[in-house]
Amino acid sequence: MKTRTWQTATVDSLVDETATVRTISLSVPDWAGHRAGQHLDVRLTAEDGYRAERSYSIASAPGEPVAITVERLDDGEVSPYLTEELRVGDEIEMRGPIGGYFVWEPAISGAGPLLLLAGGSGVVPLRAMLRHRSRVGSSVPVRLLYSARSWADVIYRSELARLGDGVQVIYTLTPEQPSGWTGYARRVDQAMIAEVAWPAAQAPLVYVCGPTSFVEAVATDLVALGYPAAQVKTERFGATGAP
Ligand SMILES: Cc1cc2nc3c(=O)[nH]c(=O)nc-3n(C[C@H](O)[C@H](O)[C@H](O)COP(=O)(O)OP(=O)(O)OC[C@H]3O[C@@H](n4cnc5c(N)ncnc54)[C@H](O)[C@@H]3O)c2cc1C
């Protein structure tokens, strides 16, 4: 099966999103297409044969060239290489697309509102969903609550500012805010979700993505607010990353 087969992808372009985050666009010869919210695996092999494998959400919409957005963890094994060493024209091993649960398809998911909650680089698969929504001309109302460490750490900042009709982006910046900041300045909590989100009775479809601690805290808050667990989809990036 293609998703389970390792293949060689070539780096087409590199875009610095923030000081520590880079988007890598890939040319993949044998790509079966992907859905918004899926991920892929990257495998690096050292000269002595040592291998390291990591998962990365697909940042691009279905129909767009495959792209991932990687946050550098200074003491990490794989992300410093992907964000600092990799050059256009280099080849990397990857396999995918992977995952069928954390995906959003307007045709299947219906016209109900969409609530997206991101912690740090957890915004990556949600960006694929937002792009997909625009590309297919969906009018599903969307609210994205995005928690970042500071304004400078907001990934896709200019793209998120241009989303337009039907999409609201609400930021919470913690621990650092620019001077004059009037938005949220604390970790996402139940009160914040209640203010930002549609009431559970309106049955929004909810996607939560980010570091494991962020996802677990937010999912607990959502359930406490009465959102049915079946309406809440979560993706955990592990014990790494931002807020
Ligand atoms: C489905 C999925 C999608 C993901 N999507 C993205 C994405 O879109 N963008 C993104 O940036 N990341 C994403 N991730 C996270 C990504 O897979 C990596 O975990 C991340 O890039 C860190 O990898 P690394 O090799 O640089 O760090 P690692 O070497 O894995 O280290 C991570 C952290 O753990 C610590 N650590 C490592 N080993 C130990 C140890 N033995 N004891 C204690 N601490 C240790 C390190 O100090 C470091 O802080 C995703 C993860 C999943 C599961």
PDBQT file of the ligand as one rigid body, heavy atoms in Angstrom, charges set to zero:
ROOT
HETATM    1  C1  LIG A 301       0.574  12.980  14.190  1.00  0.00    +0.000 C 
HETATM    2  C2  LIG A 301       1.693  13.956  14.526  1.00  0.00    +0.000 A 
HETATM    3  C3  LIG A 301       1.808  15.111  13.766  1.00  0.00    +0.000 A 
HETATM    4  C4  LIG A 301       2.817  16.025  14.052  1.00  0.00    +0.000 A 
HETATM    5  N1  LIG A 301       2.898  17.178  13.306  1.00  0.00    +0.000 NA
HETATM    6  C5  LIG A 301       3.872  18.079  13.571  1.00  0.00    +0.000 A 
HETATM    7  C6  LIG A 301       3.936  19.295  12.813  1.00  0.00    +0.000 A 
HETATM    8  O1  LIG A 301       3.112  19.556  11.922  1.00  0.00    +0.000 OA
HETATM    9  N2  LIG A 301       4.937  20.152  13.099  1.00  0.00    +0.000 N 
HETATM   10  C7  LIG A 301       5.859  19.908  14.105  1.00  0.00    +0.000 A 
HETATM   11  O2  LIG A 301       6.759  20.740  14.306  1.00  0.00    +0.000 OA
HETATM   12  N3  LIG A 301       5.801  18.768  14.834  1.00  0.00    +0.000 NA
HETATM   13  C8  LIG A 301       4.845  17.856  14.594  1.00  0.00    +0.000 A 
HETATM   14  N4  LIG A 301       4.794  16.696  15.320  1.00  0.00    +0.000 N 
HETATM   15  C9  LIG A 301       5.870  16.428  16.309  1.00  0.00    +0.000 C 
HETATM   16  C10 LIG A 301       7.061  15.747  15.586  1.00  0.00    +0.000 C 
HETATM   17  O3  LIG A 301       6.679  14.425  15.213  1.00  0.00    +0.000 OA
HETATM   18  C11 LIG A 301       8.307  15.626  16.458  1.00  0.00    +0.000 C 
HETATM   19  O4  LIG A 301       7.939  15.051  17.689  1.00  0.00    +0.000 OA
HETATM   20  C12 LIG A 301       8.996  16.959  16.707  1.00  0.00    +0.000 C 
HETATM   21  O5  LIG A 301       9.410  17.555  15.470  1.00  0.00    +0.000 OA
HETATM   22  C13 LIG A 301      10.230  16.773  17.613  1.00  0.00    +0.000 C 
HETATM   23  O6  LIG A 301      11.102  15.871  17.010  1.00  0.00    +0.000 OA
HETATM   24  P1  LIG A 301      12.681  15.968  17.265  1.00  0.00    +0.000 P 
HETATM   25  O7  LIG A 301      13.299  14.741  16.705  1.00  0.00    +0.000 OA
HETATM   26  O8  LIG A 301      13.226  17.293  16.824  1.00  0.00    +0.000 OA
HETATM   27  O9  LIG A 301      12.778  15.976  18.836  1.00  0.00    +0.000 OA
HETATM   28  P2  LIG A 301      13.061  14.672  19.761  1.00  0.00    +0.000 P 
HETATM   29  O10 LIG A 301      14.471  14.226  19.588  1.00  0.00    +0.000 OA
HETATM   30  O11 LIG A 301      11.999  13.689  19.531  1.00  0.00    +0.000 OA
HETATM   31  O12 LIG A 301      12.917  15.337  21.175  1.00  0.00    +0.000 OA
HETATM   32  C14 LIG A 301      11.702  15.968  21.536  1.00  0.00    +0.000 C 
HETATM   33  C15 LIG A 301      11.836  16.516  22.943  1.00  0.00    +0.000 C 
HETATM   34  O13 LIG A 301      11.899  15.433  23.849  1.00  0.00    +0.000 OA
HETATM   35  C16 LIG A 301      13.060  15.537  24.623  1.00  0.00    +0.000 C 
HETATM   36  N5  LIG A 301      13.627  14.178  24.784  1.00  0.00    +0.000 N 
HETATM   37  C17 LIG A 301      14.062  13.372  23.818  1.00  0.00    +0.000 A 
HETATM   38  N6  LIG A 301      14.477  12.198  24.327  1.00  0.00    +0.000 NA
HETATM   39  C18 LIG A 301      14.309  12.288  25.673  1.00  0.00    +0.000 A 
HETATM   40  C19 LIG A 301      14.518  11.418  26.757  1.00  0.00    +0.000 A 
HETATM   41  N7  LIG A 301      15.042  10.188  26.582  1.00  0.00    +0.000 N 
HETATM   42  N8  LIG A 301      14.207  11.844  27.993  1.00  0.00    +0.000 NA
HETATM   43  C20 LIG A 301      13.676  13.056  28.191  1.00  0.00    +0.000 A 
HETATM   44  N9  LIG A 301      13.447  13.936  27.192  1.00  0.00    +0.000 NA
HETATM   45  C21 LIG A 301      13.754  13.558  25.958  1.00  0.00    +0.000 A 
HETATM   46  C22 LIG A 301      14.011  16.437  23.857  1.00  0.00    +0.000 C 
HETATM   47  O14 LIG A 301      14.849  17.126  24.766  1.00  0.00    +0.000 OA
HETATM   48  C23 LIG A 301      13.084  17.362  23.125  1.00  0.00    +0.000 C 
HETATM   49  O15 LIG A 301      12.760  18.501  23.876  1.00  0.00    +0.000 OA
HETATM   50  C24 LIG A 301       3.761  15.768  15.093  1.00  0.00    +0.000 A 
HETATM   51  C25 LIG A 301       3.629  14.591  15.850  1.00  0.00    +0.000 A 
HETATM   52  C26 LIG A 301       2.605  13.718  15.574  1.00  0.00    +0.000 A 
HETATM   53  C27 LIG A 301       2.491  12.460  16.413  1.00  0.00    +0.000 C 
ENDROOT
TORSDOF 0
